[in-house]
Amino acid sequence: MRVGIVGGGITGLVAGYRLKQAGAEVTIFEAAGRCGGPIHTLRKDGYLAEFGPNTILETSPHITTLIHDLGLESRKVYADPTAKNRYIVRNGALIPLPSSPAAFATSSLFSISAKLRLLREPFVPKATQDESLADFVRRRLGQEFLDYAINPFVAGIYAGDPEQLSTEQAFPKLFALEQKYGSLIKGQIKSAKARRKTGEVSKQRARMFSFDDGLQVLIDALAAALADSIKLSTSVERIVRDSIWKVTDSTGATHEFDTLILTAPAHKLAALDIPNVDLSLLREIVYPPVTSLVLGFNKVDVGHALDGFGMLIPEVEGFNILGTVFSSSLFPNRAPNGNVTMTTYIGGMRQPKHALLSDSELLDLAKADLRKLLNIKGEPSFIHRTTYEKAIPQYMMGYGKYKQLMSDIETNNPGLYFAGNFRNGISVGDSITGATELINVQCGMYNVQ
Ligand SMILES: Cc1cc2nc3c(=O)[nH]c(=O)nc-3n(C[C@H](O)[C@H](O)[C@H](O)COP(=O)(O)OP(=O)(O)OC[C@H]3O[C@@H](n4cnc5c(N)ncnc54)[C@H](O)[C@@H]3O)c2cc1C
């Protein structure tokens, strides 16, 4: 079987790797000069900078098996146990997010009335249709929980706006908990038992990892395993369905495939020329700009212990950054001795224009917030900026119509498949799981765990 894969991000690479193992003849077309999309690491001057993601959550056995099969177990590094500590900013100060019912009861992150409001949660009736995440949380948990828990988390995961994200599409497990159990609190307890049977782990409990040289290690291993199957700096421009799939790439060459998997971002897929397959609707999917700014500081200049995963900033607090990962606290060897590395995310749906500021404006804006929040005194000794003009697809209200379009096209065009963060969930783990399940279930080619 000949399989063509459009896009060499983590989805395309994992799909290609599994297909190749199953004996398929695989060709991956990657528009850029390297694979991995936003998964990209730089080691320089003793610092390690991640351009995009810093961590992967080990939520599915597919992720664990992939690392094992690639022989990367010895290079995998789990986050320091202090990473369980997550700070949320309230009244300009960093407050640990409570991680147990006892800590919640005594935490200063929420007022007494917000805590008491939670007691009503099991009695709130369930929704009869999809609603925005903000409406869902306000209805079940109250405004303060939305402002100081959900809003900052959504900024950290999606760079998104809870008023616009669809609960059903962006947080399907949360939506299902309410639908199935009528209550999030009851559902959390009961679904934990169900997960124990499948080997899945909830995002709250999953272990977080990277590799000794950053997430690039995963991309390098996949790319090495697929070396002769990858065409770099080669985008797919035209696809024609005959009795087989005929692909024309940017060099003008044509290729023939029995199966074609589309993993390029939705806005790029919308531009593909495929007679009788109209993907133009996918252009509507919103991808806000995000900048990731990695800064290194002398430890003595930082007035906070950085003893945790990082800090998330609720919109109501009025800062200009979305949050900061304490990168060198998570994993060893991310900064020279006596220094620290932190990764700050800027822009997203909250303040899209901030992501596109000039280098000096962006740095001033980030430094001003970091000085206030982390009491930083000196200047950064390391600076690395990456801006994604179209960063992360937003699963907004009505997103179901895009998923339906993809399903309909798959039904009407045997051998054509869609996979990627615009369909299977936006995290790296979701992409690995989505790609593996596509090969297992849809293509029926390879039965990996
Ligand atoms: C700043 C940032 C921080 C993030 N942080 C985290 C995190 O901490 N943890 C986490 O789990 N996730 C995180 N994510 C999300 C995660 O990194 C992505 O969702 C995931 O990597 C997407 O993988 P993908 O393969 O679906 O898409 P992509 O990686 O976008 O791959 C698609 C590929 O298609 C290529 N392409 C485009 N057009 C064509 C064409 N016509 N022909 C051929 N190729 C084409 C592109 O060049 C690209 O390489 C983050 C994302 C960003 C942007």
The ligand as an SDF file (V2000), in Angstrom:
LIG
                    3D

 53 58  0  0  0  0  0  0  0  0999 V2000
    3.3130   28.2460   21.1910 C   0  0  0  0  0  0  0  0  0  0  0  0
    2.7190   26.8740   21.3450 C   0  0  0  0  0  0  0  0  0  0  0  0
    2.8330   26.2040   22.5600 C   0  0  0  0  0  0  0  0  0  0  0  0
    2.2910   24.9330   22.7270 C   0  0  0  0  0  0  0  0  0  0  0  0
    2.4510   24.2760   23.9290 N   0  0  0  0  0  0  0  0  0  0  0  0
    2.0140   22.9910   24.0610 C   0  0  0  0  0  0  0  0  0  0  0  0
    2.3470   22.2210   25.2310 C   0  0  0  0  0  0  0  0  0  0  0  0
    3.0540   22.6880   26.1400 O   0  0  0  0  0  0  0  0  0  0  0  0
    1.9140   20.9300   25.2920 N   0  0  0  0  0  0  0  0  0  0  0  0
    1.1820   20.3780   24.2870 C   0  0  0  0  0  0  0  0  0  0  0  0
    0.8050   19.2050   24.4070 O   0  0  0  0  0  0  0  0  0  0  0  0
    0.8720   21.0690   23.1540 N   0  0  0  0  0  0  0  0  0  0  0  0
    1.2870   22.3450   23.0150 C   0  0  0  0  0  0  0  0  0  0  0  0
    1.0320   23.0440   21.8470 N   0  0  0  0  0  0  0  0  0  0  0  0
    0.2010   22.4170   20.7970 C   0  0  0  0  0  0  0  0  0  0  0  0
    0.9610   21.3900   19.9400 C   0  0  0  0  0  0  0  0  0  0  0  0
    2.3170   21.7380   19.8460 O   0  0  0  0  0  0  0  0  0  0  0  0
    0.3620   21.3300   18.5400 C   0  0  0  0  0  0  0  0  0  0  0  0
   -1.0390   21.2770   18.5680 O   0  0  0  0  0  0  0  0  0  0  0  0
    0.8790   20.0980   17.7730 C   0  0  0  0  0  0  0  0  0  0  0  0
    2.2970   20.0990   17.7650 O   0  0  0  0  0  0  0  0  0  0  0  0
    0.2940   20.1080   16.3760 C   0  0  0  0  0  0  0  0  0  0  0  0
    0.7840   19.0280   15.6260 O   0  0  0  0  0  0  0  0  0  0  0  0
    0.1690   18.7100   14.1910 P   0  0  0  0  0  0  0  0  0  0  0  0
    0.9910   17.6440   13.5890 O   0  0  0  0  0  0  0  0  0  0  0  0
   -1.2980   18.4750   14.3030 O   0  0  0  0  0  0  0  0  0  0  0  0
    0.3200   20.0670   13.3410 O   0  0  0  0  0  0  0  0  0  0  0  0
    1.6290   20.8460   12.9170 P   0  0  0  0  0  0  0  0  0  0  0  0
    2.7370   20.6330   13.8450 O   0  0  0  0  0  0  0  0  0  0  0  0
    1.1860   22.2460   12.6220 O   0  0  0  0  0  0  0  0  0  0  0  0
    2.0580   20.1170   11.5460 O   0  0  0  0  0  0  0  0  0  0  0  0
    1.5150   20.4290   10.2920 C   0  0  0  0  0  0  0  0  0  0  0  0
    2.6680   20.4900    9.2830 C   0  0  0  0  0  0  0  0  0  0  0  0
    2.1370   20.6820    7.9710 O   0  0  0  0  0  0  0  0  0  0  0  0
    3.0530   21.4520    7.2260 C   0  0  0  0  0  0  0  0  0  0  0  0
    2.3590   21.9960    6.0470 N   0  0  0  0  0  0  0  0  0  0  0  0
    1.5540   23.0880    5.9430 C   0  0  0  0  0  0  0  0  0  0  0  0
    1.0620   23.1900    4.6950 N   0  0  0  0  0  0  0  0  0  0  0  0
    1.5480   22.1410    3.9820 C   0  0  0  0  0  0  0  0  0  0  0  0
    1.3980   21.7070    2.6310 C   0  0  0  0  0  0  0  0  0  0  0  0
    0.6020   22.3290    1.7610 N   0  0  0  0  0  0  0  0  0  0  0  0
    2.0790   20.5990    2.2210 N   0  0  0  0  0  0  0  0  0  0  0  0
    2.8710   19.9170    3.0990 C   0  0  0  0  0  0  0  0  0  0  0  0
    3.0490   20.2960    4.4000 N   0  0  0  0  0  0  0  0  0  0  0  0
    2.3830   21.3850    4.8380 C   0  0  0  0  0  0  0  0  0  0  0  0
    3.5190   22.4900    8.2390 C   0  0  0  0  0  0  0  0  0  0  0  0
    4.7530   23.0650    7.8510 O   0  0  0  0  0  0  0  0  0  0  0  0
    3.6120   21.6800    9.5330 C   0  0  0  0  0  0  0  0  0  0  0  0
    4.8990   21.1790    9.7670 O   0  0  0  0  0  0  0  0  0  0  0  0
    1.5890   24.3140   21.6470 C   0  0  0  0  0  0  0  0  0  0  0  0
    1.4780   24.9900   20.4220 C   0  0  0  0  0  0  0  0  0  0  0  0
    2.0380   26.2440   20.2530 C   0  0  0  0  0  0  0  0  0  0  0  0
    1.9380   26.9410   18.9150 C   0  0  0  0  0  0  0  0  0  0  0  0
  1  2  1  0
  2  3  1  0
  2 52  2  0
  3  4  2  0
  4  5  1  0
  4 50  1  0
  5  6  2  0
  6  7  1  0
  6 13  1  0
  7  8  2  0
  7  9  1  0
  9 10  1  0
 10 11  2  0
 10 12  1  0
 12 13  2  0
 13 14  1  0
 14 15  1  0
 14 50  1  0
 15 16  1  0
 16 17  1  0
 16 18  1  0
 18 19  1  0
 18 20  1  0
 20 21  1  0
 20 22  1  0
 22 23  1  0
 23 24  1  0
 24 25  2  0
 24 26  1  0
 24 27  1  0
 27 28  1  0
 28 29  2  0
 28 30  1  0
 28 31  1  0
 31 32  1  0
 32 33  1  0
 33 34  1  0
 33 48  1  0
 34 35  1  0
 35 36  1  0
 35 46  1  0
 36 37  1  0
 36 45  1  0
 37 38  2  0
 38 39  1  0
 39 40  1  0
 39 45  2  0
 40 41  1  0
 40 42  2  0
 42 43  1  0
 43 44  2  0
 44 45  1  0
 46 47  1  0
 46 48  1  0
 48 49  1  0
 50 51  2  0
 51 52  1  0
 52 53  1  0
M  END
$$$$
